[in-house]
Every structure is written in C-alpha cells, then in structure tokens.
Amino acid sequence: MGSDARPTDKKAADRAHWPIAQFPLGEEPDDDVSAHTTPAERIAMMWPLAESAWKVARRPLPTYDRRVIPARLFRAGNPPPDDE
C-alpha cells in the first residue's frame, strides 16, 4: 500500500522550506530595493511575477512584437483624453 501521508501533510512539509523573514510589527524593511539592486536586476525580478499573473488569468503570454505593442503615448503637460 502507498504512503500514509495525506496531501495536506506534504503541503505543510513543502512550506517548511519557504524562505521566511520575521520582523516586529512596524519594523518591516522598506520595499524599495533600488539602493542595492540594478535596474536590470529589478526587471529580472518582475518577470516571474508578470508570467505568474498571465497564468493566473489563464491567458496566453502576448506574442506581439515591441514595434506593434498596444499602447498610447501621453506627453507631459498634455492631459490624456477622457475616453476611459
């Protein structure tokens, strides 16, 4: 017969290896990592989050080329149109 471990036991065991940091309430570190990371490192941190968001939304990652990205440019000093 198979293992006696229940699925919830395996989940708890998996969580035991998560990287956790504990801080007293009100003494949490600042979320701004710009002092000790480069712009390239921050962009690299963002990619797994963006990829996960597309997966959670159950939508495929966009495949369009950067030249045809669906976006609009609003120049400083000119208010965007009220079409939202």
ZADO-1210 file (C-alpha; in nm, 4 decimals, padded with zeros to 6 digits):
<atoms>
<atom x="00.0000" y="00.0000" z="00.0000" code="MET" pos="1"/>
<atom x="00.1083" y="00.3648" z="-00.0517" code="GLY" pos="2"/>
<atom x="00.2282" y="00.6253" z="00.1925" code="SER" pos="3"/>
<atom x="00.0107" y="00.7166" z="00.4901" code="ASP" pos="4"/>
<atom x="00.0941" y="01.0871" z="00.4428" code="ALA" pos="5"/>
<atom x="-00.2050" y="01.2998" z="00.3493" code="ARG" pos="6"/>
<atom x="-00.1806" y="01.5708" z="00.0792" code="PRO" pos="7"/>
<atom x="-00.2064" y="01.8399" z="00.3493" code="THR" pos="8"/>
<atom x="00.0969" y="01.6888" z="00.5270" code="ASP" pos="9"/>
<atom x="00.3013" y="01.7163" z="00.2071" code="LYS" pos="10"/>
<atom x="00.1930" y="02.0795" z="00.1619" code="LYS" pos="11"/>
<atom x="00.2987" y="02.1586" z="00.5186" code="ALA" pos="12"/>
<atom x="00.6338" y="01.9879" z="00.4620" code="ALA" pos="13"/>
<atom x="00.6847" y="02.1866" z="00.1406" code="ASP" pos="14"/>
<atom x="00.6051" y="02.5146" z="00.3218" code="ARG" pos="15"/>
<atom x="00.8684" y="02.4347" z="00.5847" code="ALA" pos="16"/>
<atom x="01.1343" y="02.5132" z="00.3224" code="HIS" pos="17"/>
<atom x="00.9948" y="02.8505" z="00.2128" code="TRP" pos="18"/>
<atom x="01.2295" y="03.1457" z="00.2711" code="PRO" pos="19"/>
<atom x="01.0619" y="03.3382" z="00.5530" code="ILE" pos="20"/>
<atom x="01.1766" y="03.6526" z="00.7326" code="ALA" pos="21"/>
<atom x="01.0059" y="03.7674" z="01.0511" code="GLN" pos="22"/>
<atom x="01.0027" y="04.1284" z="01.1720" code="PHE" pos="23"/>
<atom x="00.8291" y="04.3010" z="01.4642" code="PRO" pos="24"/>
<atom x="00.5171" y="04.4893" z="01.3590" code="LEU" pos="25"/>
<atom x="00.6132" y="04.8351" z="01.2370" code="GLY" pos="26"/>
<atom x="00.9787" y="04.7394" z="01.1863" code="GLU" pos="27"/>
<atom x="00.9423" y="04.5763" z="00.8441" code="GLU" pos="28"/>
<atom x="01.2111" y="04.6705" z="00.5904" code="PRO" pos="29"/>
<atom x="01.1292" y="04.9192" z="00.3178" code="ASP" pos="30"/>
<atom x="01.0046" y="04.7715" z="-00.0106" code="ASP" pos="31"/>
<atom x="01.2385" y="04.9966" z="-00.2107" code="ASP" pos="32"/>
<atom x="01.5220" y="04.7733" z="-00.3311" code="VAL" pos="33"/>
<atom x="01.6755" y="05.0346" z="-00.5630" code="SER" pos="34"/>
<atom x="01.9626" y="05.1095" z="-00.3232" code="ALA" pos="35"/>
<atom x="02.1060" y="04.7587" z="-00.3558" code="HIS" pos="36"/>
<atom x="01.9864" y="04.6355" z="-00.6974" code="THR" pos="37"/>
<atom x="02.0445" y="04.7465" z="-01.0537" code="THR" pos="38"/>
<atom x="01.7641" y="04.8338" z="-01.2960" code="PRO" pos="39"/>
<atom x="01.8398" y="04.5087" z="-01.4818" code="ALA" pos="40"/>
<atom x="01.8056" y="04.3083" z="-01.1591" code="GLU" pos="41"/>
<atom x="01.4727" y="04.4750" z="-01.0804" code="ARG" pos="42"/>
<atom x="01.3402" y="04.3975" z="-01.4282" code="ILE" pos="43"/>
<atom x="01.4540" y="04.0365" z="-01.3835" code="ALA" pos="44"/>
<atom x="01.2622" y="04.0230" z="-01.0522" code="MET" pos="45"/>
<atom x="00.9486" y="04.1452" z="-01.2254" code="MET" pos="46"/>
<atom x="00.9393" y="03.8819" z="-01.4996" code="TRP" pos="47"/>
<atom x="00.8330" y="03.5826" z="-01.2813" code="PRO" pos="48"/>
<atom x="00.5554" y="03.7986" z="-01.1341" code="LEU" pos="49"/>
<atom x="00.4273" y="03.9016" z="-01.4764" code="ALA" pos="50"/>
<atom x="00.4459" y="03.5436" z="-01.6022" code="GLU" pos="51"/>
<atom x="00.2531" y="03.4193" z="-01.2980" code="SER" pos="52"/>
<atom x="-00.0126" y="03.6872" z="-01.3463" code="ALA" pos="53"/>
<atom x="-00.0762" y="03.5721" z="-01.7041" code="TRP" pos="54"/>
<atom x="-00.1001" y="03.2096" z="-01.5832" code="LYS" pos="55"/>
<atom x="-00.3421" y="03.3001" z="-01.3026" code="VAL" pos="56"/>
<atom x="-00.5549" y="03.4890" z="-01.5557" code="ALA" pos="57"/>
<atom x="-00.5450" y="03.1750" z="-01.7744" code="ARG" pos="58"/>
<atom x="-00.4415" y="03.3827" z="-02.0717" code="ARG" pos="59"/>
<atom x="-00.1530" y="03.3171" z="-02.3105" code="PRO" pos="60"/>
<atom x="00.1536" y="03.5360" z="-02.2934" code="LEU" pos="61"/>
<atom x="00.1355" y="03.8070" z="-02.5607" code="PRO" pos="62"/>
<atom x="00.3363" y="03.7316" z="-02.8730" code="THR" pos="63"/>
<atom x="00.3285" y="04.0695" z="-03.0469" code="TYR" pos="64"/>
<atom x="00.6443" y="04.2492" z="-03.1495" code="ASP" pos="65"/>
<atom x="00.7537" y="04.5540" z="-02.9497" code="ARG" pos="66"/>
<atom x="00.7022" y="04.7762" z="-03.2579" code="ARG" pos="67"/>
<atom x="00.3301" y="04.6970" z="-03.2560" code="VAL" pos="68"/>
<atom x="00.2708" y="04.6857" z="-02.8793" code="ILE" pos="69"/>
<atom x="-00.0809" y="04.8071" z="-02.7945" code="PRO" pos="70"/>
<atom x="-00.0032" y="05.1306" z="-02.6139" code="ALA" pos="71"/>
<atom x="-00.0606" y="05.5058" z="-02.6320" code="ARG" pos="72"/>
<atom x="00.1844" y="05.7818" z="-02.5511" code="LEU" pos="73"/>
<atom x="00.0703" y="06.0767" z="-02.3396" code="PHE" pos="74"/>
<atom x="00.3273" y="06.3546" z="-02.3389" code="ARG" pos="75"/>
<atom x="00.3971" y="06.5531" z="-02.0222" code="ALA" pos="76"/>
<atom x="00.1842" y="06.8651" z="-01.9982" code="GLY" pos="77"/>
<atom x="-00.0920" y="06.7266" z="-02.2198" code="ASN" pos="78"/>
<atom x="-00.3766" y="06.5620" z="-02.0296" code="PRO" pos="79"/>
<atom x="-00.4843" y="06.2238" z="-02.1643" code="PRO" pos="80"/>
<atom x="-00.8231" y="06.2134" z="-02.3357" code="PRO" pos="81"/>
<atom x="-01.1199" y="06.1328" z="-02.1153" code="ASP" pos="82"/>
<atom x="-01.2141" y="05.8157" z="-02.3012" code="ASP" pos="83"/>
<atom x="-01.1743" y="05.5538" z="-02.0297" code="GLU" pos="84"/>
</atoms>
